[in-house]
Amino acid sequence: MQPSNTPDWKAIRSEYPGLEGNTFVDTSSCGLVARSTAAAANAEQERLMREGSERYFHWHVNGRAETGGIVAAHIGGATANTVLLQSFTSGMTRLAPMLKHRKKVLLVDGDYPTLHAPFKWNGFEVVTIKPAVDGSIPMDLLAAAIEREKPQLVAISHVQWQSGFMVDLHALTELCRSHSAWSVVDITQSWCSTPIDLRNAPVDILGASGYKWPLAGFGNGFFHLSETVRAELTERNHFDPIAALAEGHLDPVALVRLSDALQRSTSIGVEAVAQRVRHLCDYAVERLQKADVRILNGTDPTTRSGILILEGDEKRLAKMREVGVLAQLRGAGIRIGIHFYNDEEDVERLVAGMCRK
């Protein structure tokens, strides 16, 4: 059942023009930007155009810190250990060379390429594990690999981009710490669709881009380092990693989009968003199964964020797009990304689109 005392989802939905005329179920590729987020970004661009360096110095002295505080609060982290970046990719590329004293890293086959690549580029000893046949990554599979390989880093996406499988962050952090390995987690496919709180799941190195589920557009992201990581990297490299990661300029307009999007997420409520996503995904699973559409991944709500993988190929996807149902081929089938701005009518149109002959 849909949770009681929910926000006004119809009014919230009206803020997203990308939902007009299409059935958008592809947030897992790129989230839609709200009108108010675009308006805030346009206003900032206007100020930069008119105020020039005066406005730039605001961002240099205060603006970045304020946005970093918003990000830190959203993930239950420390502002001082949060650094804003253009994307997860740019942050990981900068960070990887600082981690080389921990030379052995465990990765998951098929995980996002920009999580893998920086370790390979920088000469780490890379070992990989394969997910189970159904795309899941059971904790005992990870535990056995960590026990066998004894990595010093375990780098993994919270939600796998090709299957939608969601790792238990609390269990992961406990497992890594019991083996003196650092957890390195990419939350790009989960941030703002499922609650993330570093006070409950103390990930050592956490990062994300903001263009998917946060609905913040491109050019913004962050990394958060634990106190232990920051201290060890400072000692080993003889400089503060947060200061090093923060070097250079960021686009203030992109940071305004991130701030506005996260403030909306907080205003709605991270738990309310998670319940809404869970409700819509449960409803989609029920309706798709009734229509005899095979669901390859996503039937288990305990290991699912907002992603379902449905059986289908390019031909089936083309049929869906003909009636305005927007999704992508990923992994073994068609990937569906359902967010809080979707509704039951979107699900019905998705089902109809999947059943077209």
PyMOL commands that set and color helices and strands:
alter all, ss='L'
color gray80, all
select helices_A, chain A and resi 9-13+17-19+35-51+53-75+79-81+88-99+113-121+139-149+169-178+227-237+241-245+252-268+270-290+301-303+314-322+344-354
alter helices_A, ss='H'
color red, helices_A
select strands_A, chain A and resi 23-24+82-85+104-108+125-129+153-157+182-186+205-209+221-225+295-297+307-310+325-326+328-330+333-337
alter strands_A, ss='S'
color yellow, strands_A
deselect
rebuild
show_as cartoon
